């Protein structure tokens, strides 16, 4: 059967009728986005979204030397304590340095930079991620200094930043020095600093003046360190100091009387020395000959006052003291046995 010829006018009529539902200007279907029943042949737009690379690591992240929790044996049986069976370091009396009492607060790094309008500017950065805890503030610390610190829980009331360790001082790297030397260097250099001028920016705008809020730390307080780590020193001095709050002297603006003019008070802001109570969190032990090591380190051990595992019959500090007494009793007993043996030898001779 032969195909019949097609009339050209019918094709035009069919095309016109089928395009009535298309967009009048673009000839595009408003629903499907295609030309009539045919798919669009326009090229797809390139995806301009950039692939995200790996996030940049903060250079201050995990820079603090973080102590491991001291794993002590609750019941060390009758094993000889100084052999390490109780979990305490075998060379505790001659190979370690103690920091106590370690205050409650937030662990951080204090980093200083030079500034044109002031001697230096300090920034506090978090221990784990290195994020900014407290942005730049004027400081009496020398520029290019890095300190391992604890920001006191009540720093807005007392302006205290506790200094645990020193990593760099005025551009000089001391992290490779031994622990005992670093702590001595820390105390010596902090003691040479001039007093910090009290901030003037937080004067109240009304006559209701009852308290003063520090906008940034002004007192750099070293955590006490102890090179005498003999068992008697631990039991009579170090451990008792951890159990009690610590009283320190700070400089703060005096609270004016109710009849004092606010403008007169803020123009001078007279200072006064007062006592601040620092709450204890535990004690730190450092290997005496160890350098400063970033991240979690076995060269430092932590003994908290309160257990992290919830309420227990015996806190870590109580267990630490009990094991110290047990070790001292064993040492005394062995000393007496040695004396008896020496006497027996002399009598035989």
Secondary structure, DSSP 8 states (H G I E B T S, - for coil): -------HHHHHHHHHHHTTTS-TTT---TTT-SBTTB---S----------------TTTT-SEEEEE----S--TTS-GGGTTTSS-TTHHHHEEEEEEEESEEEEEEEEE--SSSS-EEEEEETTT--EEEEEEE-SS-SS-EEEEEEETTHHHH-EEEEEEEEEETTEE-TTS-HHHHHHHHHHHHHTS-------TT--SSS-------SS--EEEE--EES---HHHIIIIIHHHHHS-EEEEEEEE----TTS-HHHHHHH--EEEEEEEE-EEEEEEEETT----SEEEEEEEEEESS-TTS--SS-HHHHHHHHHHHHHHHHHHHHHHHHHHHHHHHHH-
